[in-house]
Amino acid sequence: MHYYSTNGKAPLATLEKAVVKGLAEDKGLYMPERINPLPKEFFDEMSQMTFQEVAFRVAQSFFGEDIPADDLKRIVYDTLAFDCPIVKVEENIYSLELFHGPTLAFKDVGARFMARLLQYFSSPTGEAGRGVVNVLVATSGDTGSAVANGFLGVEGIHVYVLYPKGKVSPIQECQFTTLGQNITAIEVDGVFDDCQALVKNAFMDAELNQHMRLTSANSINVARFLPQSFYYFWAVAQFMKMRCSENEKMRKSLVCCVPSGNFGNICSALFGKRMGLPISRFIAANNRNDVFYEYLQTGEYRPRPSVQTLANAMDVGDPSNFARIYDLYGKSHEAITKDISGATYTDEQIAETIRQCLKETGYQLDPHGACGYRALKEQLRPGEVGFFLETAHPAKFKDTVEAITGQPVAIPDRLAAFMRGQKQSIPMTKDFKDFKSYLLSQ
Ligand SMILES: *Cc1c(COP(=O)(O)O)cnc(C)c1O
């Protein structure tokens, strides 16, 4: 299968090139040239399958032409070493919990898949086999830890994590600054968008690319974002397994709400829908960084600098994957608004939602999931059943959440282990010249 650029000016790429390069030559994002619908039999059988079996089937549809079945199966099964359960929160509202992986956020899925795929391509004959591959990743909080942990100790790969100084929580920070080995954390004096700009500039810099092999592990990478579709299929399979009398109705009226920042997560759900996934419509929940919400209302996409919020992993002012969604829907605002509605919440509303949900249902939301829960609750119509994505464990935002609810949040063991490590990071300005000379010295 080939991959084209959303900007339409770069040559078609193989899967390997799309994964190793990350971004196309014309600065566009790679898109698979076909989205293969899955057969009806698959959907009929899905309720009998495990998460890994469902995911492998979906993976074959994207990657089956390029990776032998045995290798792909190993990559998928290794990636999904944890569950993504559907949990009932209240009548008609369910949470798809995506925080059961090693770094307690949904990005574990894409990051683990990409690390394994890159390792697969690093075989002596592969394109990536010619020397160390340097993975550059900008993070607003959770990407860095997921990518760093996904790649930790993988031979032939070095990871540079760029993060905005003072703008990620201490718990998030320790998940990528304490690892050592093949992971380097770079603390940028700026905001997330500055980190993202440094990474994008590095990929465009000819001299730097001659000096070292660079690749991206942001959600712009097809190896990160396509595997995220796995858990949408698994969510539907779990609804089917419930076998309640409402099953048929549920399949016809299932609504999915995604707390969104860079829009990689919801984008993979939209690909799933193209493959036949029975989800009737989507809600993209934003915090005050609501450029997409505004686009839905006005038809105009006006990126602007991000502002800091309680749901910091969604503090994105110019979501990269907008280009993919726009392309997927043939640049039609009408088509996009037919499938997706939006929502936007202030910090006060996020806090109020966390408090209210805990009090009324006993379910502990994190600030991102809170946007999703609230948007779903506000927009669910009679006869519909919905699920929102709980994109991170509330313990990742322990101080914030405890201050809001007044109740303690227990820290899972795998998170506590990171907090005992020693922070190591390289301070950096947001000036590309400085970043470039640092990389050239490596
Ligand atoms: C990254 C992240 C998001 C936003 O996901 P996108 O794919 O960038 O839209 C939401 N919640 C959490 C906890 C995240 O880490």
The ligand as an SDF file (V2000), in Angstrom:
LIG
                    3D

 15 15  0  0  0  0  0  0  0  0999 V2000
   -2.7280   13.4340   23.7400 C   0  0  0  0  0  0  0  0  0  0  0  0
   -3.8980   13.4390   24.6490 C   0  0  0  0  0  0  0  0  0  0  0  0
   -5.1590   13.8920   24.2300 C   0  0  0  0  0  0  0  0  0  0  0  0
   -5.3810   14.4490   22.8570 C   0  0  0  0  0  0  0  0  0  0  0  0
   -5.2860   13.4760   21.8380 O   0  0  0  0  0  0  0  0  0  0  0  0
   -5.0750   13.9000   20.3240 P   0  0  0  0  0  0  0  0  0  0  0  0
   -4.8730   12.6560   19.5690 O   0  0  0  0  0  0  0  0  0  0  0  0
   -3.8750   14.7930   20.2920 O   0  0  0  0  0  0  0  0  0  0  0  0
   -6.3040   14.6430   19.9140 O   0  0  0  0  0  0  0  0  0  0  0  0
   -6.2260   13.7850   25.1110 C   0  0  0  0  0  0  0  0  0  0  0  0
   -6.0620   13.3220   26.3580 N   0  0  0  0  0  0  0  0  0  0  0  0
   -4.8650   12.8990   26.8100 C   0  0  0  0  0  0  0  0  0  0  0  0
   -4.7460   12.4030   28.2080 C   0  0  0  0  0  0  0  0  0  0  0  0
   -3.7540   12.9300   25.9790 C   0  0  0  0  0  0  0  0  0  0  0  0
   -2.5720   12.5190   26.4320 O   0  0  0  0  0  0  0  0  0  0  0  0
  1  2  1  0
  2  3  1  0
  2 14  2  0
  3  4  1  0
  3 10  2  0
  4  5  1  0
  5  6  1  0
  6  7  2  0
  6  8  1  0
  6  9  1  0
 10 11  1  0
 11 12  2  0
 12 13  1  0
 12 14  1  0
 14 15  1  0
M  END
$$$$
